[in-house]
């Protein structure tokens, strides 16, 4: 199966960011406008910023991909342990999708980790793993234990935002804040996007199926972005590269995610979160944005919750308005002291 066939999967997984099919009018749009140790891999230095790709095993078959960005800290070092910025990408894009954010935060001397949850990005796709969001949160916690990260601000995109919320609930002493990038709380990963990907799988080996996939992917990008200009053929290829490396494993993971059952309902989890949670949504309404019901759920059950709208963006905030994300990260760090 080649790259054109993968476009079907990319479209479907991007659509999977929504917990249900919703019309753009259902999307929540607040009034406030946010303006402008097991390691292998390679290292590269750019303007004193060091980027390092590595892996961490949390179980014999469960290998998580880590992208670390570090630089000499700005100003005088304090006595308190530094706060790491932990980025959790969505199902497609891996560390590459967060490149604008990591470059800016790294240049400011902040330690940054990009962690692909199991079955996503460049992490492993084991056949018999628990792909519930609860299990994913426990794996991220294990990675932070291994890397001896005692304080973390988690920035999570789409579905991974629920992983971040569950992590904050089980590790309140470590998580100082959660910044959600257009990700609403969910209990099930069984979405229309996942079902579409599985249904279209048999088409991937014929020309008609590949043509359909190409059109669906481009349509999804246009629907989710205020302007689709950022998604060039080269960038699309970089997004799809981890999927292309293990297409069978990716489809197997999608099936497992679809079937996963959470041991605890999200409402219960939210009541256990003590860290402040900040949700960013774009002003370009899409059916994949958090719904009003999801935002109400966050407002009712979280002890500290804020939501802002970012102008000039859809749900691909990390591509269209990375500057607004960096601004929000710095504001949360400043409030943490």
N, C-alpha and C positions, 0 to 999 in steps of 0.2 A: 504494500500500500504506500502511495507516495504523498507528497505535500498537498496536491489538490484534494485528495480524499480526506485529508486531515481538516480541511476547512469546515466540513460538516460538524466534526467534533468540536472545533473551536467555537463555532456559532452556538451550538447546543450547550456547551459548558458555560459560555458567557451568559446565556439566557438562564442558566441554573442559579444565578445569583439571587433570583427572586424566589420567595417561598411559595408563590402561587402566581397564576396568570392574572395580571391586573391591567386595567386601562390606565393611560397617563393621568387621567383625572383623579385616580385613586391615590396617586403618589402624594406623600406629605411634603409640603413646601412652607416652612416657617417664614415669618416676616423678616427676621434678622438676616442681613446680608453680610457675609464674611468676605471682605475684599482683600482687592489686591494688596573532648581530649583525644578521640580517635580521629585523626585528621590526615587527609591526603589532598593534594591539589596544587594550585599555582598562586603566586603572589605577584602583584604589580604595584609600583609606586607612582603616584602622580601628585606633584606639588605637596610632598610630605605626607600625603594620604595613602595608607596601605590598605589594599583590598585583598582578601584571602578567601578562597573557596575550600571548604572542608566538609567532612561528614561526621556525624555522631550516631552511634548505634544505641538505641534505647531498648532493644531486644535483639536476639540473634538474627532475625530476618527483617528487622525494622530499622532501616537506615534513613536518617533525615539529612537533607542537604542544607548546609549553612554557608552564608556569604557574610563575611565580617569586614567592616570598614572601621579603620582606626586612624587617629592622627594625634600629634602632641596636643594636649588640652590647652585651650585658650586661657590666658591669665594664670593666676596662682592656683595650685592644686589645694583643694579643701581637705578637711579631715574625714568627711563623710565619703562612703563608697560612691563612686560615680554611678549615675543612672544610665543604663543602657537603653537605647531606642530599639525595640524589637519589632520588626516589620513582618507581618504574616500576609503574603500575597493570596490572591484567589486561586482557583483551580488552574488557570492558564496564565503564563507570563513569567513565573518564577522571579528570581532576583532582578532579571532584566527589566521587568515592568516597574520596578521601584528605583531605577537608576537615577532619575532626577532628584529624588528625595535623598538617597544615600550620598550622592555627590555633594549636595548642599550641606547636609548635616555633618558629613565627614570633614568638609572644609572648615566647619566651625569648631572642630576638635571634639565632637561628640562621638562616643562609641556606638556603633550601629551593628545590629545583627538582622539578617534576613533569613527566616526559617521557613522552608517549604514543609507544610504538614504532610504526613504519610499519605502516599498515593497522589500527591500533587507535585507539579513542577519536576525538579530533578531528584526528589526523594524516591525511595523504593516503592514498588507496587506489589507487596506480598499478597498471595491469594487468600489466605485465611485469617487476615488481621481483623480487628475490631475497628470499623471505620466510623463509629459514632463520634459526634463532636465532643462528647465527654472524654472518650479515649484520646482524641487528638489533643485536647487540653492537657491531659496527663503526660503525653509525650513531650509537649513543649516545656512543661514543668521539668521533666527529666533532663532535657537538653540544657536548660538554665542551671540546673543543679550541676551537671557535668562541667559546664563552662564557668561555674562559680559566680554566676550573676545574682547578686543579692537584691538589686533594685532595678526595676524595668518599667518603662512606659511602652505599652503595646499599641501599635498602629496596625489595624487589620482591615483588609478590603473584602467587601461582599460577604460571602458565607463564612469566611475566616473571622469575622467580627463576633460571631457566636462562640467560636473557639476561644477568643480573647476574653469574652465575658465569663465563660466557664472557668478559664484559667484564673481570672481575678477572684472568683468565688472560692477556689480551693487554695489559693496562695495569696491571701490578703496582705501578709507581711512583706511580700516582694513586689507586687504590682502597685505602682503609684498612680496609674491612670490608664484609661483605655480611650483611644481615638478611633472611632469607626468611620470608615470611608464608604458611605452609602450602603452599609450593611445593617439590616434589621434583624431582630432576634427570631430564631426559628427552632422548631423541635424536630422537623423531619427534612431530610435532604431529597425526598422524592418530589421532584419538580417536573414541570413540563419540559424543561431543557434537557434533563437527564433522559426522560422517556423518548424525546426526539432523537437524541444521539444513539440510543440503543435501537430504535426502530429503523434508523437510516444506515446502520452498520452494514447490512447486506448489499447496499448500493455502492459501497466505496470502491469496488473493483471494476465498475463499468463507467464509460464516458458520461452517460446521462447523470448518474449519481454524483460524479465529480463536478459536473457543471452546476447541479442543484446546490451542492455544498458550497461552491464558490460564491454563488449569488446570495445564499443564506448568510454566509459569514460577513460579506460586505454590508448586507442589510442590517445585521445586528450591530456592526460598528457604527453605522450612521444613526441608528435608533438610540444608541447609548451615549453618543457624543454630541456636544453642542456644535462641534465642527469635526468632521472625520479626517481633516487634513493631516493629523499626526500619524495616522496608520498608513504608512507607505508599504510597498511590497517587502522591503528589507526588514522593517520592524515587524510586520506580520510573520515573516519567516522566523525571526528571533523568538517571537511569542510561541510559535508552534514547535520549535526545536525540541524541547523536552518531551512533548507528546509524540513526536515523530520517532524519538529514540526507543519508545516502548509503547507502541500503539495497542497491542493486545493487553498489556498490563493496565493501560489507562481505561480501556473499556471494562475490564474485570473490576477495576476499582470503582467505576461509575455504578456498576450493578451492586457492589457491596455498600456503597454510600446510600443508594436508593433503598436498600433493605435494612439499613442500620436503625436500631431503636434506642432512644435515649433512656437511661435509667431514671433520670430526674427531669421533670418538666421545667421549661425555661423560666416560668414565673417564680418557682422556688429558688432557682439559681440566682435570679436577679435580686431577690431579697437578701442574698448572702454577700453581694458585692458591696464593698466599702469604698473602693477607689472611685474617684470622679470619672464619669463617662461623658465623652463629647462626640456627638454625631455630626458629620458633615454630609450635606446632600447638595447636588448641583441644581441650578435654577432651570436647567433644561429637563423638563418632565419626561420620564420614561417609565415603562411598565416594570422595569427592574429595580426602581428606587424603593426605599422603605415606604410602606403604606402608613396611612394615618393611624390604623389600628396598632401597628407595630410601635410607632412612636408613642402612642398612648400607653402601651404596655411598659415601655421604658420609663415614662414619666411617673407612672403609678407605683412601680416596684423598686426603682433605683433611689438610693439616698442622695446622690449628687449627679444630676443629669442636665446637660445643655445641648441644644441643637442649633446649628447655623446653616444657612444656605450660601453656597459659593457661586458667585456669578461667573458666567462663561464656561460652564461645565455640565456634563451629564453625570453618569455613574462612573466614568473613567477619570475620576478626579486626579489620580496619580499621574496621568498623562497630560491632562488639560490644565490643571491648576496645582502643580506641585508646590508652588510658592505659598499658596493658602494652607496647604498641609504643613509645611515647615513652620509657618507663622503660628499655627495652632499648637504644634509640638512645643515650640519655644514658650508659648504662653502657659501651657500646662506645666512645663518644667519650672517656670518662674513662680507659679502659684505653689508648687511643691516645696519651694525654698532651696 
